[in-house]
Amino acid sequence: MVLTGAIVNGATIMLGAAIGKFLNRIPEAMKGTVMQAIGLAVIVLGLQMGFKSENFLIVIISMVVGAAIGEFMALEERLNQMGRWLENKIGSKEKGNASISEGFVTATLIFVIGAMGVIGALDSGIRGNHDVLLTKSIIDGVTALILTTTFGIGVLFSAIPVFLYEGIIAIFATQINRLIPQNLMDQFILEMTSVGGIMIFAIGLNVLGLTKIRVANLLPSILIVAVIVGCLHAF
């Protein structure tokens, strides 16, 4: 089912938040080790996907042009600004439930913003492969558990926008097959998977705290892959 990944992702967030509600304190050392394990697993997933390309020149050009576009548009900063705006709006209207509002906004931003959800939802819709979203589900479930110990039960409600966001992308992606020739789609999937793998690898590095790559600014690379593959197919 095309929505399997999105459903599992939403469910694990709710489960993680529910468990976190009953845990008053998680040792910092345990939090750190768990997040490191997740970061390493994400890096391996990204590497596996990154090597799928049959023409790595497409990947390089797509990443360079996409990064330039993302930086010019300041996608990461715009998303952060939107998050701060939402937090101010919700917080100001629900002073009596500040912790719920803060937890909801904070968790939603963490789970929604990023390349993994977009890439995973596209993969679910185009290939029926839910590996990326299932991996993201584990990360989000553990993160929800940890966030709930700090922000409260508001984190649980972030599962709703996550499901809607990933589900809409996945459903939209299923229609692509009806409009694009199969051989063109196969090539696009390979190159898109490779570009997405590099982004996921970057997310893993960020989770480990080794660097701070603005992954959201790399998202236009996926559109550039489509343009390049389409042009090569046409000519």
C-alpha angles and dihedrals in degrees: 000000000000094000096050094103094047092047093049091047092053092044094051091051090053092045093048092048092047091052092044090054090066096045112084097187137010116195112251091230091057092048091051095048093047092050091048090053090051092048092052092049091050091051091053091049090050092050092050091052094041093061093056094088120113093192111033091183087072089053094049095047091045093050094047096046093040092050091050091051092045092050092046090051091041090221095172093050092046091052090049090050090051089051093051090048092051091047092052093046097047094039093051093050097046106042090150091057100038095142092051092049094046093047093048095049096042094048094044091054092048095048099039104038112077143063098266096073094048094046093043093049092049089050091050092051100040103036103015086237113140099179095111094048092044089053089047088050091060091048093047093045093054091042091050090052092052094043092050091058086059107031103026135229094327086087089070093065092059087079089078099062090039092056093045093047096049094037095054092049092048093049091047090050092057090065093057092076090062093056104038129062114254096241091051090047092050092053092046091051092052095049094039089051091052094048090046090050091057090052091049089049087054090051089054091053089050092050089053089050092235092127142346109241115180093232094173088064089060095059095094086066089080091059091046089054089055092050095048095045090046092051093048090050093049095049 
